[in-house]
């Protein structure tokens, strides 16, 4: 059995967050923690990324050894352009609670999201995703993970 220590998240920005999804995500993360995963990598996008980051943050109270590592595609002030106030507030709370924050590009570029997704996969032993559209950026990230032999857990 492959030793799994790191996990990345990828998912759509627009998702229906249900109590069932929240519970499945929490249960999946706990199962990975109990198997030895302690580093979680998140891209900081709205939607599934935020849900995952907030779940890891909440679980840190019970599992103090886990870490939330943000891999941002561009500086925070550029990543949040076009977001509403509630989304920006959630994002800032996640930034403050993260154990590490890496900004991969000095400014927004056409390919900074793809580069972020590639880096998420490079750092991960497994991937939790919410993917309904294989032709999306999330679908592309899932394909990259599978090509690298990384286990992918799709929660949708």
Secondary structure, 3 states (H helix, E strand, C coil): CCCCCEEEEEECCCCCCCHHHHHHHHHHHHHHHHCCCCEEEECCCCCHHHHHHHHHHHHCCCCCCCEEEEEECCCHHHHCCCCCHHHHHHHHHHHHHCCEEEECCCCCCCCHHHHHHHHHHHHCCEEEEECCCCCCHHHHHHHHHHHCCCEEEECC
